[in-house]
């Protein structure tokens, strides 16, 4: 930035950032990068979230299984997602599959823990009555546990999606030459701060839109009362 004699390779005028953002929109690059990032999230979140949901429901309904799995959970859950980048690179190489695998790993743990807690929060008497009348386990899950825990599970999904966006961009900055994260680091290293800030603003808008969409869906499905307590 050059203004009143001040020069900086890390700053840019708001007008320059706006111009860069419009240029990225006009040539379509920002949509290509967004599609790459969202594509990896679109694979990783359903895989990791679904596995976390299934295991969480199982642990919530089975105290013995929860006790046996507690050590494994506490051992593997603290592993930072970026720490498995080298392993995923060896398995998948560069690209969306590698990034999606890391996102799935990151999303698995919060979905598991929050789903488990949501199922544990279901009124125990409902489960006891279901067992007394001989309701099969799968119907205990589909007819009682999941319907009662669904609002809290949906909140877990919102949290998981936010984590997925962070992990996706971090992975792209650190190792994967695709998506918004790579575009941000490339612009910074090539001394184009206006482009870097333009991508950052777009990333903020994307995160806001994803969260706003989930909030609207949450309110539509469960009412405002549940939406207000969500993070």
HUQUIGI-V921243 format. One record per residue. N is the residue number from 0. OMEGA is omega in degrees with one decimal (* if undefined). D_LAST is the distance of its C-alpha to the last C-alpha in Angstrom with 1 decimal. Layout:
BEGIN
{{N,OMEGA,D_LAST} {N,OMEGA,D_LAST}}
END
This chain:
BEGIN
{{0,175.2,37.3} {1,178.4,40.6} {2,-179.5,40.7} {3,174.7,43.3} {4,-179.9,44.6} {5,-179.9,41.3} {6,179.7,40.6} {7,176.7,37.5} {8,-177.0,36.5} {9,-178.8,32.8} {10,177.4,32.3} {11,177.8,32.8} {12,177.1,33.3} {13,179.1,30.7} {14,178.2,33.5} {15,178.4,34.0} {16,179.3,30.4} {17,179.0,30.4} {18,179.3,33.7} {19,179.7,32.4} {20,178.3,29.4} {21,178.5,31.7} {22,179.0,34.1} {23,177.3,31.6} {24,-176.7,30.7} {25,-178.0,34.4} {26,174.7,35.5} {27,-177.7,32.7} {28,-175.9,31.8} {29,178.3,28.1} {30,176.0,27.8} {31,178.9,29.5} {32,178.7,27.3} {33,179.7,24.2} {34,178.9,25.7} {35,179.6,26.4} {36,-179.1,22.8} {37,177.6,21.3} {38,177.9,24.2} {39,177.4,23.4} {40,-178.7,19.7} {41,174.9,21.1} {42,-173.1,23.2} {43,-177.3,21.2} {44,178.1,18.0} {45,-178.9,20.1} {46,-179.1,22.4} {47,-179.3,20.1} {48,-179.7,17.6} {49,177.8,20.5} {50,178.1,22.2} {51,178.3,19.2} {52,-178.2,18.9} {53,-179.4,22.6} {54,179.4,22.9} {55,177.2,20.0} {56,179.5,21.6} {57,-179.2,24.9} {58,179.0,23.9} {59,-179.0,22.3} {60,-176.0,25.5} {61,179.0,27.9} {62,180.0,28.0} {63,177.9,30.8} {64,178.5,29.1} {65,179.5,26.0} {66,-179.9,28.5} {67,-176.2,30.4} {68,-173.1,27.4} {69,-179.0,25.8} {70,179.6,28.0} {71,179.9,27.4} {72,-178.2,23.6} {73,177.8,23.9} {74,-171.4,26.4} {75,-177.5,24.8} {76,-177.7,21.0} {77,-179.1,21.4} {78,178.7,23.3} {79,179.5,21.7} {80,-179.0,21.7} {81,-178.8,23.9} {82,-180.0,26.5} {83,177.4,27.3} {84,179.1,28.1} {85,178.9,31.8} {86,-179.8,32.0} {87,175.4,30.4} {88,179.1,32.8} {89,-176.3,35.6} {90,-171.2,34.6} {91,-171.8,33.5} {92,178.7,34.7} {93,175.6,33.0} {94,-174.6,31.1} {95,-177.8,28.2} {96,177.7,29.0} {97,-179.4,28.6} {98,179.3,25.3} {99,178.8,24.0} {100,178.8,25.1} {101,177.3,23.2} {102,179.5,20.0} {103,177.6,20.8} {104,-178.7,21.3} {105,-176.4,18.0} {106,-176.8,16.1} {107,-171.3,18.3} {108,178.7,17.2} {109,178.2,13.5} {110,178.4,14.3} {111,-174.4,17.3} {112,-178.2,15.8} {113,175.8,12.9} {114,177.1,15.5} {115,179.8,18.1} {116,178.7,16.1} {117,178.8,15.3} {118,177.3,19.1} {119,179.2,20.2} {120,177.0,18.4} {121,-179.5,20.7} {122,-176.5,23.5} {123,-177.8,26.2} {124,177.7,29.0} {125,178.9,28.0} {126,-179.7,28.5} {127,178.9,31.7} {128,179.5,33.1} {129,178.6,32.5} {130,-178.3,34.3} {131,-179.2,37.1} {132,175.5,37.9} {133,178.7,37.9} {134,-179.8,35.0} {135,-176.5,34.7} {136,-177.5,31.8} {137,177.0,30.5} {138,172.4,30.6} {139,-179.0,28.8} {140,-172.5,25.9} {141,-175.1,26.1} {142,-174.4,27.1} {143,-171.5,25.2} {144,-175.9,22.6} {145,178.2,20.8} {146,-179.5,20.8} {147,-175.7,19.5} {148,-172.5,16.7} {149,179.4,15.7} {150,179.1,12.8} {151,176.6,11.1} {152,178.0,12.5} {153,174.4,11.1} {154,176.0,7.5} {155,178.6,9.2} {156,177.6,10.7} {157,178.3,7.9} {158,-178.7,7.2} {159,179.8,11.0} {160,175.7,11.7} {161,177.1,10.2} {162,-179.1,12.3} {163,179.6,15.1} {164,178.6,15.4} {165,-177.8,15.7} {166,179.2,18.2} {167,-178.5,20.1} {168,178.8,20.8} {169,179.0,21.6} {170,179.2,24.0} {171,177.9,25.6} {172,-173.1,26.2} {173,-168.2,27.6} {174,-170.2,29.7} {175,-174.3,29.3} {176,175.1,31.2} {177,169.0,29.2} {178,-175.9,26.2} {179,179.7,24.4} {180,178.7,24.2} {181,178.0,28.0} {182,-180.0,28.6} {183,-177.4,26.8} {184,178.1,28.8} {185,178.9,32.0} {186,179.6,31.9} {187,-178.1,31.4} {188,179.1,34.2} {189,176.1,36.5} {190,174.0,36.1} {191,-174.6,34.5} {192,-179.1,31.8} {193,177.4,31.5} {194,178.7,30.7} {195,179.6,28.2} {196,177.8,26.3} {197,177.6,26.6} {198,178.7,24.9} {199,178.3,22.1} {200,178.4,21.6} {201,177.9,21.7} {202,176.9,19.1} {203,178.6,16.7} {204,179.3,17.6} {205,178.6,17.2} {206,178.6,13.6} {207,-179.1,12.8} {208,178.7,14.9} {209,-179.5,13.4} {210,179.9,9.8} {211,177.9,11.6} {212,178.9,13.8} {213,176.9,11.3} {214,179.5,9.8} {215,178.4,13.5} {216,178.5,14.5} {217,178.6,12.0} {218,-177.7,13.5} {219,-176.6,16.8} {220,-169.5,16.8} {221,-179.6,15.3} {222,-174.0,15.4} {223,-174.6,13.3} {224,179.5,12.9} {225,-178.1,10.5} {226,-176.3,8.6} {227,-179.3,8.1} {228,-179.1,6.5} {229,-178.6,3.8} {230,*,0.0}}
END
